[in-house]
Amino acid sequence: MTISSSVQNAINYLVPSSGGTHAVPITGTFSAAPYAIDWRQFSIDEFPFQPQGIFIDNSLGAGPLTVTIQPINWNVTCPAGAVMQSQFPAPDGQTASIVGDGQASVVFVDFPVLPNAGAVQILGTPNVNIASPSPLPVTATVNASGVPYQTTEVPVLTTAYQSIGVITGATVSATITPAANTFLRRLIATFTGNAAMAAAGLNTLTVTLNAAIVYEEKVFLPAASASVIGAAYRIDLDMSKLGLAVGVGDLVVAIGTALSTGELDLNAYFA
């Protein structure tokens, strides 16, 4: 890295020899092509003038406006849509150039200018820590119904599997093989209206998923068919929030005692 320096005579905070201060406004539509100003020539044509401060109105500009002071290559930049004022080193024999993007006004003055902090531009990506309040209060946007927030539930795409008329007579279990690495969302087990056992009593219903028991219940069944129209007993298990993974296994539903009449029907849903 090469760094150079030189000594420049400056007139900051000095009242001009003419006994008064001056302001030279420059207004127009600025672009990427620099607008050059030679204050030495200006002093010959008008009056002695060595600016040391600047006022910028870039409120109508579409991009930043930059004033470069030479021969020290000092830049004063006003962001788009902003108004600012700034002081700069005022070397003898100075010139200036202005680049911008749109309509703007620039006023050079030969008196001290105090920065007004009206425009703040943060360079790079800052890290900000909010000390108070903690936690930071957040108000959600109110929708048309006046509710503080509104959510839309998107249905999960599921696949249905059935095992109908399998658990009946001497058969006491049924196996369903869903797609691998899915989750059991819902299981409906229905004893038909004519379901019965040789002797009335409790019949143990067991649900096994990937070789692990996930549900077990005792169901009372009569000794003779009740001839009930529809279902005699239905178990509806919503497992959508349990995260019961199939892996590469099966779903097995079994009863402890064979049915003398009727059957146990299954409907399972995986996603």
N, C-alpha and C positions, 0 to 999 in steps of 0.2 A: 504494500500500500504506500502511495506517495502522497504526502501532505505538504502543501506550500502555504506560505503566509507572506503578507506584505503590510506595510504601514500606510494608512490612508488618513488624510486630514478630514475631520468631521465637524459639523456645526450644530449638533443636537443641543437643544436648550439655550441657544443663543438667539437673541432678537436680531433679525436682519438689519444690516447697516442703514437701510432706508427708513428704519424706525417703526415699521408696521409689519404685520403678518399678511400672508396671501393664501389663496386657495385657487387651484386650477382644476376645474371639472372637465372630465373627458367622458362623453356619453355616446353610445352607439351600439351596434350589433357586432360583437366580437366573435372570432372564429379561431381555428387552429393556426391560422396564419398570424404571426406576431404583429401587433401594432407597435411600431417603434417610436420612442420619444427621446430627443436629444435636448436635455435641459440647458446645455451650453448654447445651442443655437436659439433656444427659446429666450434665454437671457439677452441675447444680442437683438432679437426681434422685438421683444416686449419689455421686460424689466428683469433685474437680477433675481433669480429664483433657484433655490436649492431645497427641494422637498425633503422632509424628514419623517413624514407620517402620511397615512392614507386612509380614506373612507371608501368603502365598497358597498354598493347595493346590487347584489346578484339575485334578487328575489324572483326575477323573471327568467333567469338563466336556466338552460336545460342541463348544463354541466358545470364543473368548477371553473372559476376564473382565477388565473395566476398572473401576478405582477412580478417581474424579475428585475431587480435593481443591479445594475452594472456600474463599476467593474468588479464588484464583490460577489456577483452571482447569488444574491439574496432573494429568496422566493417568499411572496405573501400570497396564500391561497384562500379563496373564499368559496365554500361549498355551494352547490346549486340550491337556489331558493333561500339563501341566507343574506343577512346584512351584517357587516362587521367593520371594525376599525382597528388599525394596527400601526405601531411605530416600527421603524427600521433604521439600521445604520445609514447615515447620510454622508457618503464620501464626496469629496470635491470632484467636480467634473463628471458627475453621474449621468447615466442614461437609464432608460427603462424600456421594457417591452411588456405587452399585455396579450394573453391568449385566453379565450373563453368559448362559450357555446350559447350565443343568444344575446338578447338585449341586457345591458348593464350600465351602471354609472360608476366612475372611478374619480375620486377627488383627491388630488395631491395637495398637501399643505406644508408650509415651512414653519410650523410650530409643533411642540411636543404633543403626541397623541397617546392617551392612556387606553390600553386594551379594555374592551367592554365585556369580554367573555360571553358575548351574545351567541357565538357559534362554537360548538365543541365537536371536534372530529377525533374519534378514537381509531388509532391505526392498529392493524393486526386483529387478533382474536383475544379479547380480554377475558380473564376469569373473575367473576363477580361473586362475592360472598354476601348474602343478605343476613345481617345480624339480627334485625328485628323488623316486624314480629316473626316469631317462630312458633308454629309453622305459619307460612305465608298464606293468608286467607285468599280463597279463590271462589268467585261467583260464576256459576255456569250460566250460559246463555238461556234466557227464557224462550220457550217455543210459543207457537200461536195459541196453544191451549192454556198458557199460564203456568205450565209445569216447569220447575227449575231445570230439569234435564229430561231427555227423551232417548230411549234406546230401542233398537230394532233387533229382535232375535232372528237369527238366520238358522233355519232347520238344518240339522246334520243329515247328510245323505246316508241312509241306512239300507241294509239288505235283509229281507224277511226270509226265515226258514221255518218250515212246518214239519211236524211229525204227527200225522193224524191216523188214528186207528192202529197204532203200533203197540202201545201199552194196553193190552187186553188179554184175557185168558191167562195162559201160562207165561206170557211175556211180561216181565216186570221192569224193563228199562228201555230207553230209547236214546240213540246217539245222534247228535247233529254236528256236522263238521263244517264250520264257517270258514271264510277266508282267513289266512294266517295273519297274525299281528293286528287283528281288529279288536274291538271292545264290545262286551255285552251291554246293550242299552236297555233292553226290556225283555221280560219273559212272562208269557201268559200260559198257565197250566189249568186245564178245565176238565173236571170229572163230569161226564155226561149224566143226564137226569136219571138214567137207569143203572148207574154204577153201584155195585154191591160186592160184599165178600161172603165167603161161606159162613163165617161167624161175624156178627156185628162187633165192631171195635175200632181201635185207632190204627191207622195205616200211616207209616212214616214215609213222607215224601222228601227225597234228597236231590239237591241240584249240585252237580260237580262241574267245574270249569277248569280245564287244563290240569286235571288230576287233583284239584283242590276243592273242598266243599265250600260253596258260597251261600247256600241256603238249605234249611232243614225245617220241616214242620210236620206235626201229626194231624191227620185228617180223620174224623170219625165217619165211617161208612156203615150202612145197615147190612143186615144179613140177607135181606131179600130186596129185589128191585122195587124202588118206590114209584117207578114209571113217571118220574117228573118230566114235564115237557121243558126242554132246554137244558141248562146246566144245573147240576146238583150242587157243585162247589167250584169256585173259580179263584185262582191265585194270580194276581196281577202285580208283578214286581218291576218297579221303575228303578233301573240301575244306571241311569245315564250320568249320575254325578259320582259314582263310586270308582270308576276307572278299573273295571274288571277286565284285564287283558286276556285274550285267548292264547296269545303266543302262537305255537304250532300245534295246540291241543284241540280237544273236542269239548262239546257241551253234552253232559250225560244227565238225564233225569230218570230217577228210579223210585219205585215204591217197595215197601218192605214185604207186603203180602199181595199175592195175586188176586185179581178181580174175578168174581164168579160171573158177573154180568157187567155190561157197559165197558167204558174205556176212558183213558186219560189222553186228551189231545194237547199238543204243544204248539205254540207260536213264539218264535224267538227272533229278535231283531239285533243285528250287529252293525257296527260302523267303524 
